[in-house]
Amino acid sequence: MLVFFPREPGQIRVALTPENAAKLVKFGCEVAVESGLGNALGWTDDLYRKAGAEVASADAAARADMVIRVAKPADAAHAAKRGAVHVSSLDPFRERPLVDAMASAGISAISVEMIPRSTIAQKMDVLSSQASLAGYSAVILAAGRLPRIFPMMMTPSGTIAAARVFIIGAGVAGLQAIATAKRLGARVEAFDTRPAVEEQVLSLGAKFIKVDLGETGQTAQGYAKALTEEQLARQREVMARQVAQADVVITTAQVFGRPAPRILTLDMLRAMRPGSVVIDMAASTGGNVEGSEPGAEKDVDGVLLIGAGDLASRVAVHASQMLSNNYLSLIEHLWDKEAKALRIDPKDEILSGCLLTHGGQVVHASLRSDT
């Protein structure tokens, strides 16, 4: 079985490390990587060759039994050949035409962000591995752009107060942001619509901001459920007070498969001290902050608003190592040792959550028209 890892324009992260290429070869896979795949990370073609992989051109996708990428392909024609397995982040609820095209092309498409958040699937959880690094990177980015230091300092020249960091959303990214800001010495406060995460926030040394929103909860995948307009209005009242006191605000709130909730308005930002920094980690899915755009920086009356792009790529070596391990674990789960081939069973407990297309059909329950 040939597994191919293509280069992806504009993508710094890669889906395979040389170390894991050697492990796939040991499984019994043939491995091919597109020439130059890991150059930006110091992983040369020779390192992949030494691991037992073939260094090929992009045309190798046409003969591969499995194609693995970081991000979604431009179209089904670039995904894989008929009958092959394609693995990547596919954003299926916003890219339905791509999903349908993959079904028509006879591709078995696995969307890694749909992998169930269960104990058995933890090693394959791409969302968590990348979100953790993104949370770290968001804080480092904010610290680099804030015109003051994070920790309190007592010096002969006077005492410097610790920076105040307010983090909205205490999922994987938010918790890592909290931990990183605390390590840098900031005074950290956090909010989440799920009261259940309060204990985790407190365990990291941050203060949990409580807002009486009535009944809230989370999805089976661990995401916060969407709030009603009344709940959002009540939340914004408290947010406005907290934001005005903060030097750094980082928003991480996302609802899977839907646009990110709008939490902060430009008026809230204008109430902050000049020089403050706001990072919207949900900019690519609509944004938590009014006016934020992916990859864009804006001055809002002296407050720097950053619409975060691919934050995990700021630490691309470790992001790629974690991604590669996630993909390796997925292959291990699907690998039939006797047949030395993949076992694609739509009823498999993991595939039932992340297999979008198979046998020329859209098979995922949330995407099928007959459900």
Summary of the structure (lengths in Angstrom):
residues: 371
radius of gyration: 22.1
end to end distance: 34.1
largest distance: 72.3
contacts: 1262
relative contact order: 0.14
helix: 37%
strand: 19%
